[in-house]
Amino acid sequence: MNFSASTYQNEFLPSDATEVHAVVTVTATNGEATAATSPEKAVVLIVDTSGSMGQPSTKIRAARQALAASVEELPDGTWFAVISGSHEAMCVYPPTYATGEPPSLVRADAMSRAEAGAVARQLRPEGGTAIGTWLDMARDVFAGHPEAIKLAYLLTDGRNESEPHRNLEAALQRCTGVFQCDARGVGSDWNVSELRLITSTLLGEVDIIADPDEMDDDFRAFLERALGKAVADVRLRIWAPQGSTIKFVRQVAPTIDDLTAKATPVNPLTGDFPTGAWAGDESRDYHVCVNVPVGKVGDEKLAARVSLVVGDQPVSQALVKAIWTDDHALTARISPQVAHYTGQAELASAIHEGLEARKQGDNDTATVRLGRAVQLAHESGNEGTVKLLQKVVEVDDPATGTVRLKRGVAAVDEMALDTRSTRTVRVTAKPAAPADPATPAPGPEA
């Protein structure tokens, strides 16, 4: 697989400016691959089987059907396992608990698919919800396959009420860097921030399944994405010169995720920011902000070097520059990419703040913040978010953000808006990438 990186920014700064912003677009394209070089895929499906999944019974019935259908379509050779989660975790397939052996993965073939499907159809709802134990079980199951691309899917309909929150946080620390995890909440009795914590920590995606009938399609979509991954452990390696500091690094497309606190130091000037596994023909955008020492008019400095690292091998790079000038025509220019994603980040914040104010009964603040969200979504062409907002507010004028709160809003509609608030739209038109295609891949950072 091939990677390329391009920088979009206005590198011109006023004489007293110290903050540099850039959007770095990373694109992966399919290269030549063979069965010998393609990494193995390992998938763990974690299904909530607590008592609430039987209330109503449509949830557990849909989960059984979706799980059975999914495992029965796994390609030969895929490593997989099924975990049943309640107040405890059990690896129900392969059923190593019956033999006393450590939990493990099994290769998909005609026999294992049929056996796993039969197990899935027998799952019964009982007990509580302790998600930390489920994640720890997944970590144990994945342990024997350090080189595989490891992806988990976690389905739950409830809150993590059978263990202290610190247990979940500790489990997430143990699982970080071991596997990625998508999470889905069924219905409206789960906690968005709880599942978002899991997916943000484990580099996955969170979403809502409002109706149990949607489970089958969602399971299949997850497996399609998982099996399409071609490279694991891709990192942004960012170097900033002496005296400069990286203020933040955010993934801003296709979703917003703050990577700043996830950095691992490489040396005093360089940090690695995890991005997880990649598929071929995939593109993501990252907003990088660097604080640099103030320069004199005419000074030009390299503010940051962003390298793409696969394993320990740099495969592409993009440069972030700073040029100080007293030409106001140059400094007044706004990079369309930086402006767009700054607005998308504000959009996500406005939705979160508006929904929180609504929960607290502060309708004035909720109206203002959700109105601002409508305005930002309208300006950026984020039609998906506009439609979600329209289920929560009556929109009188999207251009000005004039809205009225709706009464009797369904809980699943509020949760869908909250859950999907971090989904962004790409900039509609980008100029030709200014990066020099002849720039060689970087060596070790100084």
Secondary structure, 3 states (H helix, E strand, C coil): CEEEEEEECCCEECCCCCEEEEEEEEEEECCCCCCCCCCCEEEEEEEECCHHHHCCCHHHHHHHHHHHHHHCCCCCCCEEEEEEECCCEEEEECCHHHCCCCCCCEECCHHHHHHHHHHHCCCCCCCCCCHHHHHHHHHHHHCCCCCCEEEEEEEECCCCCCCCHHHHHHHHHHHCCCCEEEEEEECCCCCHHHHHHHHHHCCCCEEEECCHHHHHHHHHHHHHHHHHEEEEEEEEEEECCCCCEEEEEEEEECECEECHHHCEEEECCEEEEEEEEEECCEEEEEEEEEECCCCCCCCEEEEEEEEEEECCEEEEEEEEEEEECCCHHHHCCCCHHHHHHHHHHHHHHHHHHHHHHHHCCCHHHHHHHHHHHHHHHHHHCCHHHHHHHCCCEEEEECCCCEEEECCCCCHHHHHHHHHCCCECCCCCCCCCCCCCCCCCCCCCCC
